[in-house]
Amino acid sequence: MNVPDPAVLAGIMGLMCEAIALRGAGQPEAAIDALDQALRLDASFLPVLMQRASLLHETGDLAGAAAAYERCLDLVPDYDEARAAHRAVLQQWASALADTPRPDERVLLARLYYQLDQPLLALAAIEAACPLPALEDQALHADILLRLNRHEEALACYRDDATDSETCALIVFNRADIQRRMGRIDAAQAGYEEALRWHTDFPQARVGRAHMLLTRGDYAEGWREHEARFQIPELARRAIATPSPRWQPGESLTGKHVLIWSEQGQGDCLQFARYLQLVAAQAGQVTLCAPSGLLAVLAPSFPQVRCVAHVSEAGPHDCHASLFSLPYLLDLPHPGQAPTAPYLTVDSARLQQWQQHLAEGADAAPRRPRIGLAWAGRQYATPHPSRDVPLAEWLPLFELPVEVVSLQVEIPLADQRVHQQLAGRLRSFPLADWADSAALACALELVISVDTAVVHLVGALGLPCFLPQRLEGEWRWGVQGEHSLWYPSVRLFRQQQRGQWGSVVEGIVAACRERFAGWD
């Protein structure tokens, strides 16, 4: 959250105090009006948004409260207080609708259960409302089935009676996206291309096609098509606010100050940070705007680049670009043309501290190999359940003569019981930032991580890593083989049956046993 101008801040604080007084006097509507005035001064001032959401909940406006908390989470996706409050609103709303007979309210109930990650209840609610004439309701039905690993049924959710080209394009696009999730790359690409024939101005389809091209190794056309993402409103809203123009292909950077910004996830930032040294070699000055938690890793690794957490700290600059656009802008589309790992560094003092932490808690017996484990990605914003491997699946790993060290910052709700049962066997430490994670990883013999930021961190450090990869894959890992073009030290173990991790874990455990057979 950026700090407003002092005069604006004073106005906001005055209106917040007024709202608190009105709320205490039993005038919630007037209090909301005061907060709306404050938001006209700064629409993204988080304390005002939270106070307003709480008031809406208090007045019984559950739809308004849910939307208000979602606005907070759009700004700060990992804001625990907003997440908990949002969940409470959804639960109350779902309870109020539980016995509704109206089809439109059954669909709403299904949507609430889906947001609460209760797919079986969501499916029961939406099937009670079938048939579903609205395309958005058909899409919800499909999403619920996908969450239940019923992809074939999800494909059949969409009706074929559309007559206008835009609706036909959306249906074909949604089906292509399901094909992608089924690992059917050819069918998915054909679907995205058909959607574009129905509706040429469809940037989501262009980006979907770009991902398929990148998956297949057609990097030049893939990166070029990937630039269409800036035409997608949801992604465009996440772009930095700066008066400078975007860096254009072929534009010289000589003597210019370039602002590079992190566009999407933290893993993407770590993956594409490798190109910073090439930009710095061309430009007069380079500033990187990245998530604050990554700066402790990125700043020491790229001393020629100034690193900031907010665009307001960047100062005047001549042009800007997303990290994700650098392969295209530098005309280096193939991963083999990029600087290879390791390109991140770790502070030696911090590494020594983590070596001491690990030694202090170790058994007196001869030291065993230490394996770091990250079994799930983030549990906020848009989770990816098909990517995560339930902690219970990893129990065979604990039968090996090794120490297992958690690299997991947030424990998924579904894993908390098993996590408690593994207390004493799964070593856990508080991690202050990504520099801590990096130093801890360097103190281990091996890391096992699902496709989340941890695997990018470890790969960028050049450390050995095993990656359990879901069947649907992901563009950066290709469709076959166990080696990564982006990270030579990462070995992939690919899922053979959708949703089934047993054979993948079995292969990883066998590889660990082989790797440490001669451990002394």
Secondary structure, DSSP 8 states (H G I E B T S, - for coil): -----HHHHHHHHHHHHHHHHHHHTT-HHHHHHHHHHHHHH-TT-HHHHHHHHHHHHHTT-HHHHHHHHHHHHHH-TT-HHHHHHHHHHHHHHHHHHTT---HHHHHHHHHHHHHTT-HHHHHHHHHTT-S--SHHHHHHHHHHHHHTT-HHHHHTTS-S---SHHHHHHHHHHHHHHHHHTT-HHHHHHHHHHHHHH-S--HHHHHHHHHHHHHHT-HHHHHHHHGGGGGSHHHHTTS---SS-B--TT---TT-EEEEE--S-HHHHHHHGGGHHHHHHHSSEEEEE--GGGHHHHHHH-TTSEEESSGGGS-S-SEEEEGGGHHHHTT--SGGGS--S------HHHHHHHHHHHHHTS-SSS---EEEEE----SSSS--TTT---GGGGGGGGGSSSEEEE--SS--GGGHHHHHHTTTTEE-----SHHHHHHHHHTSSEEEE-TTHHHHHHHHTT--EEEEE-TT-BGGGBSS-SB-SS-TTEEEEE-SSTT--HHHHHHHHHHHHHHTTT--
